[in-house]
C-alpha cells in the first residue's frame, strides 16, 4: 500500500523554485498544491509556473492543485528624503496627506480612509510591528503620534492598525485584474487577503462565479469576531499567522489558531496553517526544534494542510524544506497519540443523510479491515464530509470532473482520481472502485472497500448510498 500522508503540503513558487526540474522535485517530495503569490512576480511569471504544473500533472497522471494568493490592500507609508530615518521612544512623529517626501518629523500616508477611523490612544504598528506608535491627536489630514517602540523606519514599510475595522474592500483594482487573469489560467483555489467581514467574501464570490474555491485568509483580529460566518461562507480557511501575529499579542496567536481549526473541523471546511512554519530553512538546511514542533502541533490538531512561503519560494533549500515537512507529517501520523487526538476532537455529525452516511463509513472502516473508503462525487462535497470524520483509511474521491479532483487535492486524507467512464449502474460503480483501488495500490485482491455515493448516480447533493465490497 502507498504510504501517502493524510495532511497535505502547500508550497509557494518563486525565484528559487520556478524551474521545471525543481517543481517536479517539490512534487515528488510531497507537495500537493502549488501556491502562486500574486504579491510578487508578473503575470508572465505565474503563467510559466502554471504551465509547468499542468505539464507535470499530465506526466504523473494525478490531479495537482494550483492556488493563487491575492495581494489585498497593503497599507504602506511613502518615501523619505534620505531613504530611512531613526525613531526613538518618546519622539513625536506625524503621518499626513502631504505627498512630499518625509523626514525625521513626518511621512506621507497615502490612505485617506485611515484618517477617518483613527482615534486618540490607538496604536499604529509599522514594519511588521517593529515600530509602535500611539495616537496623540488627529484630524482629517494628519495623525500625530508618540513613538513607543522605535528603530529604523525606511521607505514603503507596512502599516497595521489592530484596533479598528478599516472601511476598505478586501479586493483592490490590482486584485481584480489578477483574479480575472488567474481564473482565465484555470487556478483551482483563490486566497482572499485582508478579510475583515463576511461581505468581503460575498464580493469575491460574485467575481469568481464558482470557477474556483475561495480561501479566506484570516490575518486581521476583526475577522475573528465573525469567525463562524466567515467559515460558513468560505470554501476553505487559511490561518495567516504573519499579519495576525503583528496585530495581536503573540501569546494570543496559538489560542486563535486552535479556535479557527476547531471551527473549520466542525464545519467540514479545509484549514491551512501558514507563515513561518520552517522559517529558518530559508537559510539553513535544517529547521529549529521549535519549528519542527510547530508543524507537528498543527498536524496533531488535525489540520488539512500546512504551507511553506519564503522557504520554498526564495529560500536556499526549497526541496529540502518540503522533504522535512513531509517527514514531520509522516512521523506524527505514525504516532498512536495522533489517532487518539483525532478521535477526541472529532465533531459530532449533523442530522443529515450525508453526515449519517459519512459517519457510518468511518465507523465501518474502524470495525472492519477496510483498505480504503471510495467516494463517488460530482462537486467534492461528500469526500469533504468524509474527511471531516478523519477516518484511518484513505479516501479515494472518484469524480468525472477534473476541476473537482484538483480542488480535493487540498483536503485531508483525500486521494482524488478522475474517472472517464460513465457510471450508470451499481455494478459499474463497484467495478470502477475496485479497479482504481487496485491500480493505485490502495488495495489488493480480497481486501474490503467501503463505497459511498448518491443515488440516482451523478446527482449532486444526494449522498445516500453505502456498500461494503470485496476487491475481485
C-alpha positions as CSV (number, residue, x, y, z in Angstrom):
1,X,0.0,0.0,0.0
2,X,1.3,3.5,-0.7
3,X,2.2,5.4,2.4
4,X,0.6,8.7,1.5
5,X,0.2,11.2,4.3
6,X,-3.3,12.4,5.2
7,X,-2.2,16.0,5.8
8,X,-1.3,18.0,2.7
9,X,1.6,20.3,1.8
10,X,1.1,23.7,0.0
11,X,4.3,25.2,-1.4
12,X,4.8,28.7,-2.7
13,X,6.6,29.0,-6.0
14,X,9.1,31.8,-6.6
15,X,12.6,32.6,-7.9
16,X,14.1,29.6,-6.0
17,X,11.5,27.1,-7.4
18,X,10.5,28.4,-10.8
19,X,12.2,25.8,-12.9
20,X,10.6,22.7,-14.3
21,X,13.1,20.5,-12.5
22,X,12.6,22.0,-9.1
23,X,8.8,22.0,-9.3
24,X,8.9,18.3,-10.2
25,X,11.3,17.6,-7.3
26,X,8.9,19.5,-4.9
27,X,6.0,17.4,-6.1
28,X,8.0,14.2,-5.7
29,X,9.0,15.2,-2.1
30,X,5.3,15.7,-1.1
31,X,3.7,18.9,-2.4
32,X,0.0,18.5,-3.2
33,X,-0.9,22.1,-4.0
34,X,1.3,24.9,-5.5
35,X,0.8,28.5,-4.5
36,X,1.2,31.4,-6.9
37,X,1.8,34.5,-4.8
38,X,0.4,37.5,-6.7
39,X,2.0,39.9,-4.3
40,X,5.2,39.2,-6.3
41,X,6.1,38.4,-9.9
42,X,4.4,39.2,-13.2
43,X,1.5,37.5,-14.9
44,X,4.0,36.0,-17.3
45,X,6.0,34.5,-14.4
46,X,2.8,32.9,-12.9
47,X,1.7,31.6,-16.3
48,X,5.1,30.0,-16.8
49,X,4.8,28.2,-13.4
50,X,1.2,27.3,-14.1
51,X,2.1,25.7,-17.4
52,X,4.9,23.7,-15.8
53,X,2.5,22.4,-13.1
54,X,-0.1,21.3,-15.7
55,X,2.6,19.6,-17.8
56,X,3.7,17.8,-14.6
57,X,0.1,16.8,-13.9
58,X,-0.2,15.1,-17.2
59,X,3.1,13.3,-16.7
60,X,2.3,11.9,-13.2
61,X,-1.4,11.3,-14.1
62,X,-2.6,12.7,-10.8
63,X,-4.5,16.0,-10.2
64,X,-2.4,18.8,-8.8
65,X,-4.0,21.8,-7.2
66,X,-3.0,25.4,-8.0
67,X,-3.7,28.2,-5.5
68,X,-3.5,31.9,-6.4
69,X,-3.0,34.2,-3.5
70,X,-4.2,37.8,-4.0
71,X,-2.2,40.6,-2.5
72,X,-5.0,42.5,-0.9
73,X,-5.0,46.1,0.3
74,X,-1.5,46.6,1.6
75,X,-1.3,49.8,3.8
76,X,2.2,51.4,3.4
77,X,3.9,54.7,4.2
78,X,5.6,56.6,1.3
79,X,9.2,57.6,0.8
80,X,11.8,59.5,3.0
81,X,14.2,62.1,1.6
82,X,17.1,60.0,2.7
83,X,15.5,56.6,2.3
84,X,15.2,56.0,6.1
85,X,15.1,57.6,9.5
86,X,15.7,56.7,13.1
87,X,12.8,56.9,15.6
88,X,13.5,56.9,19.4
89,X,11.0,56.2,22.2
90,X,9.3,59.4,23.2
91,X,9.7,61.1,19.8
92,X,6.7,62.7,18.2
93,X,6.0,61.7,14.6
94,X,3.3,62.8,12.1
95,X,1.6,60.8,9.3
96,X,-0.2,63.1,6.9
97,X,-1.7,63.7,3.5
98,X,1.2,65.8,2.2
99,X,2.7,63.8,-0.7
100,X,6.1,65.4,-0.4
101,X,9.0,63.1,0.8
102,X,9.2,62.5,4.5
103,X,11.8,63.4,7.2
104,X,12.5,62.7,10.8
105,X,9.3,64.5,11.8
106,X,6.7,63.3,9.3
107,X,5.8,60.9,6.4
108,X,3.1,60.8,3.7
109,X,0.4,58.2,4.4
110,X,-1.4,57.6,1.1
111,X,-4.5,56.1,2.7
112,X,-7.1,58.7,3.5
113,X,-9.5,56.1,4.8
114,X,-7.2,55.7,7.9
115,X,-7.7,59.4,8.9
116,X,-11.5,58.9,9.1
117,X,-11.4,55.9,11.5
118,X,-8.4,56.6,13.8
119,X,-9.0,57.6,17.4
120,X,-6.8,59.0,20.2
121,X,-4.7,56.4,22.1
122,X,-4.9,53.9,19.3
123,X,-1.8,52.0,18.2
124,X,-0.2,52.2,14.8
125,X,2.3,49.4,14.0
126,X,4.8,49.9,11.3
127,X,7.2,47.5,9.6
128,X,5.5,44.3,10.8
129,X,5.2,45.7,14.3
130,X,8.8,46.6,14.8
131,X,7.8,50.3,15.2
132,X,5.0,51.1,17.7
133,X,3.3,54.5,17.6
134,X,0.5,55.8,19.9
135,X,-2.0,58.3,18.5
136,X,-1.9,61.7,20.4
137,X,-4.0,63.9,18.1
138,X,-5.7,63.5,14.7
139,X,-7.6,65.5,12.1
140,X,-9.0,64.8,8.6
141,X,-5.5,65.1,7.0
142,X,-2.9,64.2,9.7
143,X,-2.2,61.9,12.7
144,X,0.2,63.0,15.4
145,X,1.8,60.1,17.3
146,X,4.3,59.3,20.0
147,X,6.9,56.7,19.5
148,X,6.5,53.8,22.0
149,X,9.0,51.4,20.3
150,X,11.5,53.0,17.9
151,X,14.0,51.8,15.4
152,X,14.9,52.3,11.7
153,X,12.0,53.2,9.5
154,X,12.5,53.1,5.8
155,X,10.5,53.6,2.5
156,X,7.3,51.8,1.9
157,X,7.0,49.9,5.2
158,X,3.7,48.4,6.0
159,X,1.1,49.9,8.4
160,X,-1.1,47.9,10.7
161,X,-4.0,49.2,12.8
162,X,-5.1,46.4,15.2
163,X,-7.8,48.3,17.0
164,X,-10.1,49.2,14.1
165,X,-12.1,47.8,11.1
166,X,-11.0,49.7,8.1
167,X,-13.7,50.8,5.6
168,X,-11.9,49.3,2.6
169,X,-12.6,46.3,0.4
170,X,-10.5,43.2,0.5
171,X,-10.2,43.5,-3.3
172,X,-8.1,46.2,-4.8
173,X,-8.2,47.1,-8.5
174,X,-4.9,45.1,-8.8
175,X,-6.5,42.1,-7.2
176,X,-9.5,42.3,-9.6
177,X,-7.2,42.3,-12.6
178,X,-5.1,39.5,-11.0
179,X,-8.2,37.5,-10.2
180,X,-9.5,37.7,-13.8
181,X,-6.1,36.6,-15.1
182,X,-5.9,33.7,-12.6
183,X,-9.4,32.5,-13.4
184,X,-8.6,32.6,-17.1
185,X,-5.5,30.5,-16.5
186,X,-7.6,28.0,-14.6
187,X,-6.5,28.2,-11.0
188,X,-8.3,25.8,-8.6
189,X,-8.2,28.0,-5.4
190,X,-8.3,31.7,-4.8
191,X,-6.9,33.0,-1.5
192,X,-8.5,36.3,-0.4
193,X,-6.3,38.5,1.7
194,X,-7.3,41.0,4.4
195,X,-10.7,39.5,5.1
196,X,-12.4,41.6,7.8
197,X,-16.1,40.7,7.5
198,X,-18.5,38.4,5.7
199,X,-19.3,40.9,2.9
200,X,-15.7,40.7,1.8
201,X,-16.2,37.1,0.9
202,X,-19.5,37.8,-0.9
203,X,-17.8,40.4,-3.0
204,X,-15.1,38.0,-4.1
205,X,-17.6,35.2,-4.8
206,X,-19.5,37.4,-7.3
207,X,-16.3,37.7,-9.3
208,X,-15.2,34.1,-9.0
209,X,-18.7,32.7,-10.0
210,X,-17.9,29.2,-8.8
211,X,-14.9,28.8,-11.1
212,X,-12.5,28.2,-8.2
213,X,-12.7,27.5,-4.5
214,X,-12.4,30.6,-2.2
215,X,-10.0,30.5,0.7
216,X,-10.4,33.3,3.3
217,X,-7.1,34.3,4.8
218,X,-7.6,35.2,8.5
219,X,-4.9,37.8,9.3
220,X,-7.0,40.5,11.0
221,X,-8.3,40.3,14.6
222,X,-11.6,41.8,13.3
223,X,-12.2,38.7,11.2
224,X,-12.2,36.5,14.3
225,X,-15.3,38.4,15.5
226,X,-17.1,36.9,12.5
227,X,-15.3,33.6,12.5
228,X,-18.3,31.3,12.2
229,X,-19.9,33.4,9.5
230,X,-16.7,33.6,7.5
231,X,-16.1,29.8,7.8
232,X,-19.6,29.1,6.7
233,X,-19.3,31.3,3.6
234,X,-15.8,30.2,2.6
235,X,-14.7,27.0,0.8
236,X,-11.6,26.9,2.9
237,X,-9.7,28.9,5.5
238,X,-6.0,29.9,5.8
239,X,-4.6,30.9,9.2
240,X,-2.2,33.6,8.0
241,X,-0.2,33.9,11.2
242,X,2.2,36.6,10.0
243,X,-0.1,39.6,10.0
244,X,-2.3,38.0,12.7
245,X,0.8,38.0,14.9
246,X,1.5,41.6,14.2
247,X,-1.9,42.9,15.2
248,X,-2.4,40.8,18.4
249,X,-0.1,39.7,21.2
250,X,2.0,36.7,20.2
251,X,0.6,34.7,23.1
252,X,-2.9,35.0,21.6
253,X,-2.0,33.6,18.2
254,X,-1.8,29.9,19.2
255,X,-5.1,30.1,21.0
256,X,-6.8,31.8,18.0
257,X,-5.2,29.2,15.7
258,X,-6.8,26.3,17.7
259,X,-10.1,28.1,17.7
260,X,-10.1,28.5,13.9
261,X,-9.1,24.9,13.4
262,X,-11.9,23.7,15.6
263,X,-14.5,25.9,13.8
264,X,-13.3,24.5,10.4
265,X,-13.3,20.9,11.6
266,X,-16.9,21.4,12.8
267,X,-18.0,22.9,9.5
268,X,-16.1,20.3,7.4
269,X,-14.1,23.1,5.7
270,X,-10.4,22.6,4.8
271,X,-8.0,24.7,7.0
272,X,-4.4,25.6,6.1
273,X,-1.8,26.8,8.7
274,X,0.6,29.3,7.1
275,X,3.6,31.6,7.8
276,X,7.0,30.9,9.3
277,X,6.4,27.1,9.7
278,X,10.0,26.3,8.8
279,X,11.3,29.8,8.5
280,X,15.0,29.1,9.5
281,X,15.2,26.8,6.5
282,X,15.2,29.8,4.2
283,X,18.9,30.0,5.1
284,X,19.6,26.6,6.8
285,X,19.3,23.0,5.6
286,X,17.7,22.0,8.9
287,X,14.9,23.6,11.0
288,X,14.9,24.6,14.6
289,X,13.4,22.1,17.0
290,X,10.7,24.7,17.8
291,X,9.7,24.9,14.1
292,X,9.5,21.1,13.9
293,X,7.3,21.2,16.9
294,X,5.1,23.9,15.4
295,X,4.5,21.8,12.2
296,X,3.9,18.7,14.3
297,X,1.4,20.6,16.6
298,X,-0.7,21.6,13.5
299,X,-0.8,18.0,12.3
300,X,-1.8,16.7,15.8
301,X,-4.6,19.3,15.7
302,X,-5.9,17.7,12.5
303,X,-5.3,20.5,10.0
304,X,-5.9,19.7,6.3
305,X,-2.7,21.4,5.1
306,X,0.5,23.2,6.2
307,X,2.0,25.8,3.9
308,X,5.5,27.0,3.0
309,X,6.0,30.6,1.9
310,X,9.5,32.1,1.5
311,X,11.0,28.7,2.5
312,X,10.1,27.3,-0.9
313,X,9.8,30.5,-2.9
314,X,13.0,32.3,-2.3
315,X,15.0,30.2,0.2
316,X,18.2,28.3,-0.4
317,X,16.8,24.9,0.3
318,X,13.3,24.6,-1.2
319,X,13.4,20.9,-1.9
320,X,15.0,20.0,1.5
321,X,12.3,22.1,3.2
322,X,9.4,20.2,1.6
323,X,11.2,17.0,2.4
324,X,11.5,18.0,6.0
325,X,7.8,19.0,6.3
326,X,6.8,15.7,4.7
327,X,9.0,13.8,7.2
328,X,7.4,15.6,10.1
329,X,3.9,14.9,8.8
330,X,4.6,11.2,8.3
331,X,6.2,10.8,11.7
332,X,3.3,12.4,13.5
333,X,0.7,10.4,11.7
334,X,2.6,7.2,12.7
335,X,2.2,8.2,16.4
336,X,-0.6,6.4,18.2
337,X,-1.3,9.6,20.1
338,X,-2.2,11.3,16.7
339,X,-5.1,8.9,16.2
340,X,-6.3,9.4,19.8
341,X,-6.3,13.1,19.5
342,X,-8.3,13.0,16.2
343,X,-10.8,10.7,17.9
344,X,-11.2,13.1,20.8
345,X,-11.5,16.2,18.6
346,X,-14.0,14.7,16.1
347,X,-17.1,16.9,15.8
348,X,-20.5,15.2,16.1
349,X,-22.2,14.5,12.8
350,X,-25.1,16.8,11.9
351,X,-28.6,15.4,11.5
352,X,-28.4,14.9,7.7
353,X,-28.4,11.9,5.4
354,X,-25.0,12.9,4.1
355,X,-23.5,13.1,7.6
356,X,-25.1,9.8,8.6
357,X,-23.6,8.1,5.6
358,X,-20.1,9.5,6.0
359,X,-20.1,8.8,9.8
360,X,-21.2,5.3,9.1
361,X,-18.4,4.9,6.5
362,X,-15.8,5.9,9.1
363,X,-17.3,3.6,11.7
364,X,-17.2,0.6,9.3
365,X,-13.6,1.4,8.5
366,X,-12.9,1.2,12.2
367,X,-14.7,-2.0,12.7
368,X,-13.5,-4.0,9.7
369,X,-10.1,-4.2,8.0
370,X,-11.1,-1.7,5.3
371,X,-8.3,-0.8,2.8
372,X,-10.0,2.5,1.6
373,X,-13.2,4.5,1.5
374,X,-14.2,5.2,-2.1
375,X,-16.4,8.2,-2.7
376,X,-18.1,8.9,-6.0
377,X,-18.6,12.6,-6.3
378,X,-19.5,15.4,-8.6
379,X,-18.8,18.5,-6.5
380,X,-16.5,17.1,-3.9
381,X,-18.9,17.7,-1.0
382,X,-19.2,14.0,0.1
383,X,-15.4,13.4,0.3
384,X,-15.0,16.6,2.3
385,X,-17.6,15.4,4.7
386,X,-15.8,12.1,5.0
387,X,-12.5,13.9,5.5
388,X,-14.3,15.7,8.4
389,X,-14.6,12.4,10.1
390,X,-10.8,11.9,9.9
391,X,-11.0,8.1,9.2
392,X,-7.9,5.9,9.5
393,X,-8.4,4.8,5.9
394,X,-7.6,7.0,2.9
395,X,-10.5,8.4,0.9
396,X,-10.4,7.8,-2.8
397,X,-12.5,10.5,-4.4
398,X,-13.6,9.4,-7.8
399,X,-15.1,12.1,-10.0
400,X,-15.6,12.8,-13.7
401,X,-14.7,16.4,-13.2
402,X,-11.0,17.3,-13.3
403,X,-11.7,20.7,-11.6
404,X,-13.3,18.9,-8.6
405,X,-10.3,16.5,-8.4
406,X,-7.8,19.3,-8.4
407,X,-9.6,21.2,-5.6
408,X,-9.8,18.0,-3.5
409,X,-6.0,17.7,-3.6
410,X,-6.0,20.3,-0.7
411,X,-8.3,18.2,1.6
412,X,-7.0,15.9,4.4
413,X,-6.8,12.2,3.5
414,X,-8.3,12.5,0.0
415,X,-6.6,11.0,-3.0
416,X,-8.5,12.4,-6.0
417,X,-9.0,10.3,-9.2
418,X,-10.6,11.4,-12.4
419,X,-12.8,8.8,-14.0
420,X,-13.7,8.9,-17.7
421,X,-16.2,6.1,-17.6
422,X,-19.9,7.0,-17.3
423,X,-21.3,5.3,-14.2
424,X,-24.9,4.2,-14.8
425,X,-25.4,1.1,-12.6
426,X,-24.3,-0.1,-9.2
427,X,-22.3,-2.9,-10.7
428,X,-20.2,-0.4,-12.8
429,X,-19.7,1.6,-9.6
430,X,-18.3,-1.4,-7.8
431,X,-16.1,-2.5,-10.7
432,X,-14.7,1.1,-11.1
433,X,-14.0,1.4,-7.3
434,X,-12.2,-1.9,-7.2
435,X,-10.2,-1.1,-10.4
436,X,-8.9,2.2,-9.1
437,X,-8.1,0.9,-5.6
438,X,-6.1,-1.9,-7.2
439,X,-4.5,0.3,-9.9
440,X,-3.4,3.0,-7.3
441,X,-2.3,0.2,-4.9
442,X,-4.6,1.2,-2.1
443,X,-5.9,-2.4,-2.1
444,X,-5.1,-5.9,-3.0
445,X,-7.4,-8.6,-4.3
446,X,-9.5,-9.9,-1.5
447,X,-9.4,-6.6,0.5
448,X,-12.5,-4.8,1.6
449,X,-13.6,-1.3,0.4
450,X,-16.4,1.0,1.6
451,X,-18.2,2.7,-1.3
452,X,-20.3,5.8,-0.8
453,X,-22.3,7.6,-3.5
454,X,-25.6,9.3,-4.3
455,X,-28.5,7.5,-5.9
456,X,-29.6,8.5,-8.6
457,X,-26.0,8.5,-9.7
458,X,-24.2,11.7,-10.8
459,X,-26.8,13.8,-9.0
460,X,-25.0,16.3,-6.7
461,X,-26.1,16.5,-3.1
462,X,-27.7,13.0,-2.9
463,X,-25.1,11.0,-0.8
464,X,-27.4,8.3,0.4
465,X,-25.6,5.0,-0.5
466,X,-23.1,2.9,1.4
467,X,-21.8,-0.5,0.4
468,X,-19.0,-2.8,1.6
469,X,-17.4,-4.8,-1.2
470,X,-14.5,-7.3,-1.6
471,X,-12.0,-6.4,-4.3
472,X,-12.1,-9.1,-7.0
